[in-house]
Amino acid sequence: MAKESGFESAFGGWWKESSETIVVLDLQKSNFNNLYYLNIKIYVQGISGKRYTRSKNLVKKDVGDIFRRQPPAYSSVLDIDPAENDSMRKDKLEKMFLEFLVPFADKALSKSGIVELAEKAEIYLPPAVKAWLSQQNDGTV
């Protein structure tokens, strides 16, 4: 589904890139049950002089310049404990990509989209990221 949604697979994660950002999806297994967390990481090109390229560290070690997880409404999609047939799980996963992940990632591919996501409280901007984006956008973030 990630591939059908425009993500590319590399280093155990899924990627969407633009000249301004890289969006990485990574699944993290819970230590306590059969639940997975979807780590959504956004790397902003040029922040603090950095230029990011695809690497295993961006998937497995770094948290990104901006980090979030799937909304609570989609947590059950990644919980493999409940007895649920594969068809139902696939439908829920498709819904998560269609309703949340694709629109979110598409916005996160630009600095202006990141500002919009922050204004709608869909992401939290760490102070350093907010300050840098503010400099890029004539003081508005």
N, C-alpha and C positions, 0 to 999 in steps of 0.2 A: 504494500500500500504506500509505503514511503516513496518507492521508485515511481509509482503511478502519480504521485503528488508532486513530482519534480525534485525530490531529494536524491542525492547520489550516495552510495555506500562507500565508506573508506575507514579503515582503522577501527572497525567494530562500532561505528556510529553512522549517522546519516547527516548529510551536508546540503545546504543551499547557500550559494555565494553570490555576492554582487561586488562592485568595485568599492562599496562603502562598508559592508559588513559580511560576516560569516555567521550563519545560524547552524548550530550543531544539536542533534538529538542523540541522546545516549540513555540506554536503560540501565538502571541500577537495582540489583536484587536486594530486597530487605533481608536483614540477618535474622529476623524473627518469624517470618512466615513466607508463604509463596506469593508475596506481593512484589511488584516491580514499581519503581518510580521512574517517571520520564523526566530526565534532566534536559532542560532547554537552555542552551548557552548562546549568548550573542557576543561576538567579538567585533569591536568597532575598529576599522582600519584607520591608522594614523593617530589613535589616542596615545598620548605619551610618546609619540614618535614611533610606535610599533607598527609593523606590517606583518600580518598573520598569514601563514600558509598552512595547508593541511598537514596535520601531524597527529600521531597517537596521543601526545600530551594534551592536545586540545580536546580530545574525546575523553580520555581516562583520568587526567590529573587536574587540569585547570578547570575553574568554575566559570570562566568567561568574564567579560567586562560587565555583563548583565546576566542574571541567572533567574530562572523560575522553573516551576514544575507544572504538570498538567492541572487544570482546575479540578476541584473536588468532584464535580459532576462526572468526571471521566475516570476517577480512581478505580471504580469497579472493573473497568476495561482491562486493567493491568493486574488484577487480583486473580490468580489462577487456582485458588482454593475452591471457590464455589463450583458446584457441579453444574456446568453450563456447557451446552453443546458448541462445537466449533463454529457452526453457522451463526449462532447468536453472538458469540464473541467477535466474529468477523464483522457482523453488522455494526456492533458497537464501536469497533476500531475504525471502520469506514466513516462512521458518524463523527468520531473524534477528529479524524483528519479533515473531513469536509467542513465541519462547523467551527473547529478551533485551530488546529495546527497549520493548515494551509493559509487561512487569512492572517493568522498571527505571524507566521514566518515571512509572508509576502510584505507585511508592514515593516517587520524587523530588518528587511534588506536595505533600508535607507535610514539615514540619520533623521530625516523629517518624520518617517514612520515610527521611529523609536520615540521621538518627542510626543507624537500622538498617542502611542501606547502608554507612555508615562502619564500624560494628561488624563487618560481614561482609567488610570490606576490598574492597568493590566500588567505593568512591570514596576519595579522599584529601581530608581536610578541611584546608584551609590554617589556620594558627593563629588568624587573626582570625575566620574563620567558626566554627571550633570553639569559641572563647571566647564568641562571641555566642550560638551555639546553647546552650551550657552555661548562660548567663544565662537563656535562655528556658525551659530544661528543669530548673530548680532544681539546677544544677550537674552534671547527668549528661549526658555525651556520650562 
